[in-house]
Amino acid sequence: MIVLLIAHRAEFRCFFNKMTFSKESFGYLSGDTCLIQTGSKDKLIRHILPGIKKLSKEFKDIRLLNLGFAAVLNRALPIGTVVEAGLCYSPYTEEEIHLQKSGLTIQSVGCMTIREAEKHFHFSQKKSYINIVDMELFFLAEEARRLSLPLTSIKVVSDYYEERVPAGRLIETAPPLCHKLYESYISYKEKGNDLV
């Protein structure tokens, strides 16, 4: 089973529009794919992480796939670039968690997870291999590691971190970015089937 962990409503709607889901206690099920919207850290802790634990007990061979938007640091990548997070980094604990490879031929980068309310970040603390910033991956990776579940993360560059793009503007530009994530999911699924 592939468990899609998606943060933004725009991406969530994209998958809902393209697939047929049934409501389950842990999320929305479509064939061998479960769709879960992760949201903020508080929502993750209260609802999503217990749901992942429940899924891990009910299904065998679970693969967690985090799909989402990420801001790019120092304009290192163009908007719309699809990348794989090879590792995630927490600037608060300075801990790194390495992630499972997707098997897709896309660039692997480091991802830094910041708190949702974070306004500024001191770039002097940034590791040189960190290219993108998100708000959920490290927390998901911690739980996946605790449950010994494989986690892969594919992100699409949605904005420049230093510009602090308003959420409304991101939503306006979301459809083509969401479509790229959907195509990545299809490729990931096909690659997984090839490996079975």
Secondary structure, DSSP 8 states (H G I E B T S, - for coil): -EEEEE--HHHHHHHHHHS--EEETTEEEETTEEEEE--SHHHIIIIIHHHHHHHHHH-SS-EEEEEEEEEEGGG-S-TT-EEEEEEEEETTTTEEEE-----SSS-EEEEEE--TT-----GGGS-TTEEEEESSHHHHHHHHHHTT--EEEEEEEEEEGGG---HHHHHHTHHHHHHHHHHHHHHHHHHHHHH-
